[in-house]
Every structure is written in C-alpha cells, then in structure tokens.
Amino acid sequence: MPRCLSRITVEITDVRVQQVQQISEADAWCEGVMPDSGDAIAAFAHLWDGINAKRGFGWDSNPMVWALTFRRIEPPGSTQ
C-alpha cells in the first residue's frame, strides 16, 4: 500500500522467532486480549485456538511464530 494512503506507519524495532507458548503476560495484553480472570496468557491461548486449531496449529502443538515489536511513527506535522 502506498504510504500516503495508509492510516498509520510503523517501524519494526525487533523480530524474534519463538514458540507461541513463550508469550509473556505483558505481550499477551499487547495482543489485545481482555481476560475475565486476569490471566492474559490463558485468554490469548483461547483466542489462538479459535483462530488456528482447525488448521493444525493449536496452542497445544506450540508452533514457532514470528514475534514483531514495532513503534508507531507520527507523520510530519501531526497534531496527535
């Protein structure tokens, strides 16, 4: 997508390869889960299975994933 048409621009600051079960509590929260019990990893595991289990990549299979860290770049002249 041309940058001029995108709503946000991000810069990738870190790339890691890890197994999905290595996610930290903080990273699970950053993924946007809203746990009822306060256990963000359990909520993330439930979300993960809902998306990936039927394709053979469920939480219990502990697949390898790319974990990206990024920061939002504000466009020049932005008032946000």
C-alpha positions in Angstrom: 0.0 0.0 0.0 1.3 3.4 -0.8 2.4 5.2 2.4 0.2 8.2 1.5 -2.9 6.0 1.7 -2.1 4.3 5.0 -3.7 5.3 8.2 -0.7 4.6 10.3 3.0 4.0 9.7 5.0 1.7 11.9 8.7 0.9 12.3 9.7 -2.7 13.2 12.2 -2.5 16.0 12.6 -6.2 16.9 12.0 -9.6 15.3 12.1 -12.8 17.3 11.3 -16.4 16.4 9.8 -18.2 19.4 7.2 -20.9 20.2 3.8 -19.5 20.8 3.7 -20.7 24.4 6.7 -18.5 25.2 4.5 -15.4 25.1 4.8 -13.2 28.2 1.8 -11.9 30.2 2.7 -8.3 29.0 2.9 -9.4 25.4 -0.5 -11.2 25.7 -2.0 -8.0 26.9 -0.4 -6.1 24.0 -2.1 -8.6 21.6 -5.4 -7.1 22.8 -6.9 -9.9 24.8 -9.4 -9.0 27.5 -9.2 -11.7 30.1 -12.1 -12.2 32.6 -9.9 -13.8 35.2 -6.8 -11.5 34.8 -4.8 -14.3 33.1 -3.9 -12.8 29.8 -1.9 -15.8 28.6 -4.9 -18.2 29.1 -7.1 -15.7 27.2 -4.6 -15.5 24.4 -4.4 -19.3 24.3 -8.1 -19.4 23.9 -8.1 -16.8 21.1 -5.1 -18.5 19.4 -7.0 -21.9 19.3 -10.1 -20.2 18.0 -8.1 -18.9 15.0 -5.5 -21.6 14.5 -6.5 -25.0 16.0 -8.6 -26.2 13.0 -5.6 -25.7 10.7 -3.4 -27.9 12.9 -1.6 -25.1 14.7 -3.3 -25.1 18.1 -1.9 -23.9 21.4 -1.0 -27.4 22.4 1.1 -28.0 19.3 3.2 -25.0 20.4 4.1 -23.8 16.9 7.0 -21.5 16.0 5.9 -17.9 15.4 7.4 -14.6 14.4 7.1 -12.0 17.2 7.4 -8.5 16.0 7.9 -5.4 18.1 7.2 -2.1 16.5 6.6 1.6 17.2 4.2 4.0 15.5 5.7 6.8 13.5 3.9 10.0 13.5 3.7 11.8 10.2 5.4 15.2 9.9 3.1 18.0 11.1 0.8 15.6 13.0 -1.1 17.0 16.0 -1.7 13.6 17.7 
